[in-house]
Amino acid sequence: MCQITPCTALLASILTLGLVGLASSALAADEQDSRSCIKCHKRNGQLEGIHASPGLAILCQDCHGPQESHPRKGSNIMAFGPESAFPPQERSAVCLTCHDHQALGEVEWTHNVHANRLGCDQCHRLHPESDPMLSLSPQQHSQLCVSCHKVEQ
């Protein structure tokens, strides 16, 4: 049987506070990395919209990975968009860590149809003031489909 003495209680408290301190210093370093990203990308106009909102409590590296040697040298930062070197499934997997695939499919059937072949970023834009997909009229939405799915007559 384990007895909790004042000495063991004190030791447990010290260990707990030490672990909390380590976690908060790691979080502070991550936040500093995000501030470094934001400093340049806000200035060059590449960081706007909902994914750049401080209210979301996400950090740049949550989606893009660690900063590594960017911007001085090449890096493995996850880039999004049609010109990305990363495969569509890998880019979409990042999105699906927050966005629920089943819920997306219930809202818009095209999410289910394209899930295995296209990245979310083929249609959606991540850092503009607002995602253009969210304001398309039904006719514009159909035209977007036709831009990839040519109808032969």
DAPEMO-V564969 format. One record per residue. N is the residue number from 1. RES is the residue in one letter. PHI is phi in whole degrees, 0 to 359 (999 if undefined). OMEGA is omega in whole degrees, -180 to 180 (NA if undefined). NEAR is the number of other ideal C-beta (glycine too) atoms within 12 Angstrom. Layout:
[[N	RES	PHI	OMEGA	NEAR] [N	RES	PHI	OMEGA	NEAR]]
This chain:
[[1	M	999	-178	3] [2	C	267	177	7] [3	Q	255	177	8] [4	I	264	178	12] [5	T	258	176	10] [6	P	304	-179	10] [7	C	291	180	11] [8	T	291	177	13] [9	A	295	178	14] [10	L	295	179	13] [11	L	298	179	14] [12	A	297	179	16] [13	S	296	-180	15] [14	I	296	179	14] [15	L	296	179	14] [16	T	297	179	14] [17	L	297	178	14] [18	G	297	179	14] [19	L	293	177	14] [20	V	297	178	14] [21	G	296	178	14] [22	L	296	-180	14] [23	A	296	-178	14] [24	S	289	178	14] [25	S	288	175	14] [26	A	294	178	16] [27	L	296	179	17] [28	A	298	178	15] [29	A	294	177	18] [30	D	297	179	23] [31	E	296	178	21] [32	Q	296	177	18] [33	D	300	179	24] [34	S	296	179	29] [35	R	299	178	20] [36	S	297	178	21] [37	C	297	-175	33] [38	I	299	-178	26] [39	K	305	-180	17] [40	C	277	-172	18] [41	H	286	172	25] [42	K	289	-178	19] [43	R	295	-178	11] [44	N	268	173	13] [45	G	77	-178	13] [46	Q	259	-176	25] [47	L	218	178	26] [48	E	222	172	20] [49	G	80	-172	22] [50	I	297	-178	21] [51	H	288	177	34] [52	A	259	-176	27] [53	S	285	177	16] [54	P	295	179	16] [55	G	289	-180	8] [56	L	282	-179	15] [57	A	60	171	13] [58	I	246	-180	24] [59	L	253	-180	27] [60	C	307	-176	33] [61	Q	289	175	28] [62	D	298	180	21] [63	C	256	-172	33] [64	H	265	-179	32] [65	G	84	-177	23] [66	P	293	-177	21] [67	Q	294	-177	28] [68	E	49	-175	18] [69	S	265	178	11] [70	H	295	9	22] [71	P	260	-174	16] [72	R	291	-178	9] [73	K	227	176	10] [74	G	301	-180	11] [75	S	212	179	18] [76	N	258	180	17] [77	I	297	179	25] [78	M	293	177	30] [79	A	258	-180	25] [80	F	245	178	31] [81	G	117	-176	21] [82	P	300	-179	18] [83	E	268	-178	11] [84	S	297	177	23] [85	A	280	-179	17] [86	F	275	-180	23] [87	P	296	-178	18] [88	P	306	-179	24] [89	Q	296	179	20] [90	E	291	178	22] [91	R	294	180	30] [92	S	295	179	31] [93	A	301	177	21] [94	V	296	180	29] [95	C	297	-175	31] [96	L	284	172	21] [97	T	289	177	16] [98	C	247	-176	20] [99	H	270	-177	24] [100	D	279	-177	13] [101	H	301	-178	21] [102	Q	296	179	12] [103	A	296	178	13] [104	L	297	179	24] [105	G	295	178	17] [106	E	288	180	12] [107	V	283	-176	15] [108	E	215	-175	24] [109	W	301	-177	13] [110	T	295	177	25] [111	H	299	180	28] [112	N	290	-177	17] [113	V	293	-174	16] [114	H	263	-170	26] [115	A	306	-176	26] [116	N	268	-175	14] [117	R	242	-177	17] [118	L	243	172	26] [119	G	278	177	31] [120	C	307	-177	36] [121	D	286	174	31] [122	Q	291	180	29] [123	C	247	-176	32] [124	H	268	175	33] [125	R	249	-170	24] [126	L	268	-174	37] [127	H	236	173	28] [128	P	281	179	22] [129	E	306	174	18] [130	S	213	-180	18] [131	D	287	-178	20] [132	P	302	-180	17] [133	M	299	-175	25] [134	L	283	-178	18] [135	S	243	180	14] [136	L	287	172	19] [137	S	284	177	12] [138	P	304	179	11] [139	Q	293	178	10] [140	Q	296	179	16] [141	H	298	177	19] [142	S	297	179	15] [143	Q	297	178	14] [144	L	297	177	22] [145	C	299	-178	23] [146	V	295	180	13] [147	S	298	176	13] [148	C	255	-177	17] [149	H	261	-180	15] [150	K	294	178	8] [151	V	267	179	10] [152	E	268	-178	5] [153	Q	246	NA	3]]
